[in-house]
Amino acid sequence: MNLKLEEFTTSLKEARPSWAENMRPAVAALYTGLSESTLAKLRMFHNRPSGPNFLKISGCVVYRRRDLDKWMDSHSVDPSA
């Protein structure tokens, strides 16, 4: 994860440590710093391998916080590489 994104993610977790375990797309967008439309694009069939895991319950999209954290961690980039 690049340094600015990592700092942003850390500051979000510190500022709001009580994020819900399950989040609808609007809240997940705030949590990740991405737009809702970006998350929607990542849910599209051809993008699913590159996006975070999500649940679809009665047509409602729900993200687990642990899946979002895992997905963001998987995009960590070593700036010295």
C-alpha positions as CSV (number, residue, x, y, z in Angstrom):
1,M,0.0,0.0,0.0
2,N,1.5,3.4,-0.8
3,L,2.4,5.5,2.2
4,K,-0.3,8.1,1.7
5,L,-3.1,5.5,1.4
6,E,-1.7,3.6,4.4
7,E,-1.6,6.9,6.4
8,F,-5.2,7.7,5.3
9,T,-6.4,4.2,6.2
10,T,-4.7,4.3,9.6
11,S,-6.1,7.7,10.3
12,L,-9.6,6.5,9.5
13,K,-9.2,3.6,11.8
14,E,-7.9,5.8,14.6
15,A,-10.5,8.5,14.1
16,R,-13.4,6.1,13.8
17,P,-12.4,2.8,15.5
18,S,-16.0,1.6,15.7
19,W,-16.6,0.9,12.0
20,A,-19.4,-1.6,11.6
21,E,-18.3,-5.2,10.7
22,N,-20.7,-5.2,7.8
23,M,-21.1,-2.1,5.5
24,R,-23.3,-1.1,2.7
25,P,-21.5,0.4,-0.3
26,A,-21.8,4.1,0.8
27,V,-20.1,3.3,4.1
28,A,-17.6,1.0,2.5
29,A,-16.7,3.9,0.1
30,L,-16.0,6.2,3.1
31,Y,-14.0,3.4,4.8
32,T,-11.8,2.7,1.8
33,G,-11.6,6.2,0.4
34,L,-13.0,5.1,-2.9
35,S,-16.2,6.3,-4.5
36,E,-19.3,4.2,-4.6
37,S,-19.1,4.1,-8.4
38,T,-15.6,2.6,-8.2
39,L,-16.8,-0.1,-5.8
40,A,-19.7,-0.7,-8.1
41,K,-17.3,-1.1,-11.1
42,L,-15.2,-3.5,-9.1
43,R,-18.3,-5.6,-8.4
44,M,-18.9,-6.1,-12.1
45,F,-18.4,-9.6,-13.3
46,H,-15.3,-9.0,-15.4
47,N,-13.7,-7.0,-12.5
48,R,-14.6,-9.3,-9.6
49,P,-11.1,-10.9,-9.3
50,S,-9.6,-7.4,-8.7
51,G,-12.2,-6.1,-6.3
52,P,-13.0,-6.8,-2.6
53,N,-15.2,-9.7,-1.7
54,F,-18.8,-8.8,-1.0
55,L,-22.1,-10.4,0.0
56,K,-25.3,-10.1,-1.9
57,I,-28.3,-10.7,0.4
58,S,-31.7,-10.3,-1.1
59,G,-30.2,-8.1,-3.8
60,C,-28.4,-5.8,-1.2
61,V,-24.6,-5.5,-1.5
62,V,-22.8,-5.8,1.8
63,Y,-19.0,-5.6,2.5
64,R,-17.3,-7.2,5.5
65,R,-14.8,-4.9,7.1
66,R,-12.3,-7.7,7.2
67,D,-12.6,-8.3,3.5
68,L,-12.1,-4.6,2.8
69,D,-9.0,-4.6,5.0
70,K,-7.6,-7.7,3.4
71,W,-8.2,-6.3,-0.1
72,M,-6.6,-3.0,0.7
73,D,-3.6,-4.8,2.3
74,S,-3.2,-6.9,-0.9
75,H,-2.6,-3.7,-2.8
76,S,0.4,-2.7,-0.7
77,V,3.2,-1.4,-2.9
78,D,6.8,-1.1,-1.7
79,P,8.0,2.3,-2.9
80,S,11.6,1.3,-2.9
81,A,11.0,-1.6,-5.3
